[in-house]
Amino acid sequence: MSFACRSSKFKQPFQIRGKLNISRLLSSACSETEISRIVSIINDHPYPDRPLLPTLRCEIPAAVLSTPFIEKILGSLFAAHSNGLKAYEFFKYCLQNDLYVPSSDAFEKTLHILTRMRYFNKAWELIEDIKQTHPSLITLKSMSIILSRIAKFQSYEEALDAFEKMETDIFCGKRFGTNEFNVLLRAFCTQRQMKEAQSVFSKMHMRYAPNIKTMNILLLGFKESGDVTAVELFYHEMVRRGFKPNSVTYNIRIDAYCKKGHFGDALRLFEEMERVSCLPTLETITTLIHGAGLARNSTKAKQLFDDITKRNLQPDTGAYNACMSSLIRTRDVISAATLMEEMETRGIEHDNITYHTMFLGLMRSKGIDGVIQLYSKMLEKNFAPKTRTVVMLMKIFCENGRVDLGLDLWNYLMNKGHCPHGHALDLLVTGLCSQGRVDEAFDCCKQMLVRGRRVSELVFEMLKRFLVQMKEFDRLGELENMIKRLKFLLPPSSKIL
């Protein structure tokens, strides 16, 4: 049985794509092409207007539901900024099949997607279901995911209530200790809510005996808040309490000094670290390379980078990125490009930071032409950039009169099953409308809405203005109806319609 494919411009009703031969699906389920195909099907589906389950049953037979397959799809949905409810529907479909054995990773990714979009009721619903069917999947990591998002989007009291719910209901029968206490502290520290973190520590440290990890979490929180003085004050407090600093402690302090431009103080700590026989790690040296870059000392950065192998350590993507960044800051783009080539020669993968760093350097040195060359290479490698880089590229393209490349990037990501960040859509629609390409701007907005993602007020008002001028009232009504439907589905936000 065959089905017609859905039009990329959404001029036809949604139809299920061609169902694959089972044997071919089994052999290719984990291929990048197959993952992208399934992610696109999920993202393109007009849920909740039409149920997603029949499509999933048709496109993904139970026989191919392997653990790696599901993890890769959920990972791609997370990276693609997919609608959380669609990801949830997909995971629930998998759980309904007896042949599928869920993993902690798949559960955690689904939880990540839901909580990132503030579907907290659905997140708790998922946790309750997993508690009944696969309780071993609920770990400190899954606890950390939901507590961190509640700390970010909800109140201090709601975060404490969630922690209590975890202890009394979800982890029923398990006595919470220092590890769980550390998870709660980290939730506030990663959100730079240090008053709340200190309050939790004061209230609970007698109940849950803190360890060096507890102290490092708080130290990290002060560092993320950008307060070097607070970092040092707390460091002396933890030493006074009898905690012996470890490499993590030194790394945090070194990073705090580097980010404030106090590279000399960071080097002093590095030397102290070696004197007290606390061996520097690859992370330590990578942090110092970053610090040298911030201080515009590319010579020292290169020396530190070369020292990595002398210390019997192996440079990774992070170390290369740090050295490249330091070279870019001194406008030595040629040397940075040489390092990027060296990574490829040594089989060290380029990541989003690698590309982002080089795009910045090329924009400053060679302008839009240099960016386009690397952009083309990135697409040849089938690499999908993350949100920060997508927004940066969209801004570069649209501000330099290459809105065609902005639309090319948009379509590239859409074809890979991604749903770019709203700010990228703002830039693209603005660029398209400024050139009178309202039809394409409309299609991009519709793609976003069909995937269950809202558009900003700025974009809607801009399109509304143009559609009214063109007397395209039917299309304006279509857009308004899609937005209204999503209002009942998505959590409220003051920044989006």
N, C-alpha and C positions, 0 to 999 in steps of 0.2 A: 504494500500500500504506500503510495507516495503523496506528499503534501507540498503545496507551493510555498516558496520562501517568502518571508515578509519583506516588503519594500523598505529600503533604508530611509526613505523620506516619509514613511508613515502615511502614505496615501491609500493603503489597503488595510483592511482589518487584520488583526493578528492571526496568523496561521501557523500551525506546527510544522517544523522543518522535516526534511526527509529522515525517516527512522533508519538508523544504521543496522547493518548486518551484525548479529551478535558476536560472531567469531572475530570480525574486524574490530568491533568495539572492545572486546576482551584484550586483543593484542595491542591496541593503540590507546587504551583508556587514559594512560598517564602521559601521553604525548602533549607537547605544548599546544599543538593545533587543536587537539580534542578538548583540552582544558579551556582554551579560548572560546571554542564553539559552545560548550556548555554554559560558560559564564555569560556569553553574549545572549544565549537563549533566555537565561534567567533575567538578565538586565533588560532585555527588549520586551519581556512579557508585561502586558498592561495590568498587572496586579495592583489593586484589588478588584478592578472592574471585571476581571475574569479570573477564576481560580487557577493557581499555578500547578496544583497537584496532577491534573490529567496530562499536562505537558511533560512534567518530570517523569511520569510513568511511561510515557511513550518514548521519550528521548534517552532515558537512563534505566535500562532494565536492571532488575535486582542482581542479576548474575555478575555485573561489572562493579558492584559497590565495594571496592577494596579500600582499605584504610588510606594508602597514599593518594588514591584518586580523590577521595572526599576531602582530605587535608589540603591538597593542591587547589581544588575548586574553591574551598572556603578562604584559603589564603589569597587567591586571585580576587574573590568578591570583596575581601577586606581592602586590598590594595586599590581596587577599582571604585571605592567609595559607593558600593552598592547599597540599595535600600535594605535596611536591617531586617524588615519583615520578610523580604524575599529570601534572604539567607537563612532565616529561621525556618521558613516553609521547606526549604531544601533540606536542612538538617533533620527536620521532623520526618520528612519523607524517607530519608536514609534510616532513621531509627525504627521506622515501621517494618523494615525488612529484616527477617531473621538471619539472612546471610551476612549482614553487615555487623561488624563488631566495632563500636565507636571507640575513638581514642581520646585521651585528655586534650591533645592538640586540637582536634576538630571541635570539641566542646568549648574550649577556651577561645578559639577563633570566632565561633558563633556568638559567644558572650561578648567578646570585644566589639563585634559589629553592632550588636543590639545596644550596648551601653554607650558606645560612641555617639549614637543617634538618640540617646536618652530614652530608649524604650525600657525603662526600668521594670515596669509591670511584666513585660514579656521576659525580661532577663530572670526575674524571680520565678516566673512560671517555668522557665527552662530548668533552672536549678532544682526546683521542687520535683520536676519530672525525672531528672537525672538521679536525684537522691533516691527515688523509688526503684529505678531500673538499673542504674550503673553507679552506685554511690562511690566507688573507688575513683571515678573521674573527677570528683570534687576535691581539689587540692588547694594548697596555699596560693598557687598561681591564680586559679580561678577566683579565689577569695580576694586576691589583690586587684584583679581586673575590675570587679564590681565596686569594691571600696574606693578605689582611685577615682572612678567616674562619679560616684556619689559625692565624694569630697570635692570634685571639680564643679559639678552642676547643682548639687543640693546643699543643704545646710549642715553645719557642724553636728547638730543634734541628730539629723537623719543618718549621718555617717556612723555615729555611735550606736544608734538603734540597729543599723544594718550589721554592725559587728556583734551586737548582742544576739540578734536573730541567727547569725552564723553559729554562735557558740551554743545557744539553747535549742535551736531547731534543726539547722542544716547539718552541723557536725554533732548531732545528738549522740551523747554517750562518750564523747571525747573531751577531755579536760584541756582547755586552752592554756598555753604556756608562753614562753618568751618568743617563739617563732611567730605565733599568731599576733602577739603584741607588736612585733616588728613590722608585720604586714600593715597593721592599722597606722602605725607611725609613718611608714613609707607613703601611704595614701595621701597624707597631709603634706609631707615633705616634698613629694614630687610635684605638688601643686603650689609649692612655695608658701604654704599656709603655716608659717612657723609659730604664730601665736597659738593656733589650734594644736599643733604638734607638741608644743611645750606644755599646754594644758593637759593633753592626754598623758604625757610623760609624768607630770606632777601627780595626776589622779591615780595612775595605774602602776607606777614603777615598783611600789611595795608589793603589789599583787603578782606581777610578772617580773621576775628578776632580770634586769637588763644585762646584756653581754656586749662584747666589743662591736658586734654587728649593729646592735641598737644604737650605740654611740656614733658609729660611722654613718648610719642613716640620718641621724640628727645633724651631724657635721655636714653631710651632703646637702641637707635642706638649707642650712645657713649659706653654703657655697652657692647653691642655685638662686638664692635670694640676692646674691651679689654683694654681700656684706663681709669683707675680709676680716674686719675687726671682730665681728660676731663669730666667725670661724675660729679665729685664734683664741678668743675668750672661752669658747666652748671646748676647744682642744685642751686648754690648761685645766678646765673643769673636769674633763674626763680623765686626765692624768692624775689630778688630785683625788679622784674617786678610786684610783687604783687600776685603771685600764691601761694595758700596754699597747701603744700604737703599732699597727701593722702596715703592710704595704698599701692597703686600701686607704688607711688614714693619711699616709703621706701623699698618695695620689690626689686625694681630695684637696689637701692644703696646697699642693703644687699647682693644681688646676685653678684654684681660687686666686692665687697670686698671678698666674699667667693671664687670666682673663681680665685682671685689673691693670695689666701692663707692667707688673713688678717682676720682670723676668729675672733680675739679679737675685731677688729673694727666693724665687722658685729654684734657681740653681743652688743656692745655699742649702735649701731643704734637701735637694737631691744629694749633695755632698754629705749632709748629716745622715741621711738614710744609709749611705754606704758605710759611714763610720760606725753606726750602731748595728751593722750586719743585717740590715733589713734590705734584702736584695731587690733592686729595681726590677720591675716587670716591663713587658713590652708596652703596656698601657702607660707606665710612668714615662718612658722615653717618648712615646707618641704625644703625650700631653706636653712635654717640654719642646718638642718640635713645633707644635702649635704655638706655644708661648714665644718661641724664637721668631716665628712668622709674624705674630702680633707686634713684636718689637722691631720688625723689619730687619732682622738679622738672619738673612738667608744662609750666610756662611756657617753660622753656628747650627742652624737647622740641618744643613747637609752633613755637618760633622756628626751630629747626634744620630742622624739617619744611618750613616756609615758605621757608627758604633754598635748598631743593633746586631749585626752579624759577628762583630768582634766579641760580643757578650754571649755568643752561642744561642742567640735568639733569631727567629726568622721574621722578617718584615711581612706584615699582612696588608690588606687593602687600606685599613685605617692609617697605618704608618706611611704608606705611599701618599695617601690623600693629604696627610698633615704636611709632608714635605712639598708636595705640589702646591698646596695653599700658601706656604711660606714663599715659594718662588714667584707665585702669581702676585703676591703683595708687593714684591720688589720689581714687578713687571718683566720678570724673566720667563716669558711664556714659552720660549723655545725649549728651555731646560725642563719646564713642567711637562711639555708635550713629549719630550724624550723619556721622562719617567713613566708617562702613560703608556708609551710603546714598550718600555721595559716590563711593565706589569703584564702586558699581553704575552711577551716572550717567555716570562717565567710562569705563566699559567695562573696569574693572580687576577681575579675577576675585577672588572670595573663595576662600581656601584653608583647609586644616584649622586653621592657626594663627589665622586670622581668627575662625572659629567658636569655637575653644577659648578664645581670649581673651575673647570676648563672653560665653560661657557662664559663665566664672569671674566676670566682673563682674556679670552678672545674678543669679547665685546669691547674691552678697554684698549686692546692693542690693535686689532684688525677690523673692528667694527662688525657690522651685520654680515659681511661676506665670510669672515672667519667662523662666526656662529653657524651659518648655513652649512659650511663644509663639515663641521663636527656633527651637526644635526643630521645630515644625510648619512654619515657613518653610523650614528646611533641607531637610526631606523634600519640600516642594512643588517645590523646585529640583532634586530628584533627586540631591542631594549625598550621597556616602558618606563619613562621617568616618573618620579613621584610628584606629589602636589606642588611642592615649593619650586621645583624645576619647571613643571608645566606652566605655572603662573608666570615665572620669570621669562620663559621662552615666548609665551603668548604676549607679554608686555613688549618684549624686544621686537617681535614680528609686527605687531599692530602699530607701535610707535615709529617704526621705520618704513611704514608704507607697504609692508608685506603681509597684509591680512590674508592673502591667499595661502601663505605658509601657516598662519594661525589656524585656518580652516583645515588645512592638510593635517596638522597635528591633532586637531579635534577628531577628525574622521579616523585617523590612525588609532587613537586611543579607543574610540567607540567600536571600531572593528575588532579590537582586542578584548572587548567586553568591559572596558573601563567607563566610569562616569566621572569626568573631570570635576574638580572643585568649582563651586559657584563663582569664585572670583575670576577664574579663567573664562567662564561663560560671560561675565560682565565685560571683560576686555574684548573678547571676540565679537560679541553682539554690538558693542560700541563701534568697533572698527568696521564691521560689515555695514551697519546703518549709515555710518559717515560716508561710505562709498555707494550708498543707495541700494545695497544688496539685502533688501528687507526680507525677501523670500528665504534666503539662506539663514538669516538671523532667526526667523520664525521657526525654521526646521530644527535649528540647534536647540532652541528653547523647548520645542515639543519633545525632542529626544530626551532632554533632561527630565521633563515632567512625566513622560511615559515610564521612565525608569524609577519613578517614585521619589525624585529629588525636586525640591522647590527652587524657584528662581527668585532673584532679589527684586526688591521693589524698584530699584533703579532700572533694571532690565525690562521689567513689565511696563513701567510708565513710558520708557523710550519706545518700545514696540507698539504700545497702545497709540502713542502720538502718530507714528508713521502709518499704522493700519487705518486709523481714522482718516488721515489725509488721503489715503489710497481708497477709502470707502470699502475696505475689506472687513465689514462688520461680522460676517460669518466666522472668519478666522479669529477675530478678536473674541467673539463669544465662545469659540472652542477653547481658546487659551484660558479665559476666565473660568469656564466650567471645570477644566482640569485642575486649576489652582484651588477652586472651592472644594473639590473632592479630596484633594490632598490635605486641606486644612483639618478635615475630620480624622485624618489618619496619622499625621505627623505631629510630634511634640511642638508646642508653641515656641516661637522665637521672635524677638523684637527686630531681628535683622533680615528676616525673609518673609515672603508672603505666605 
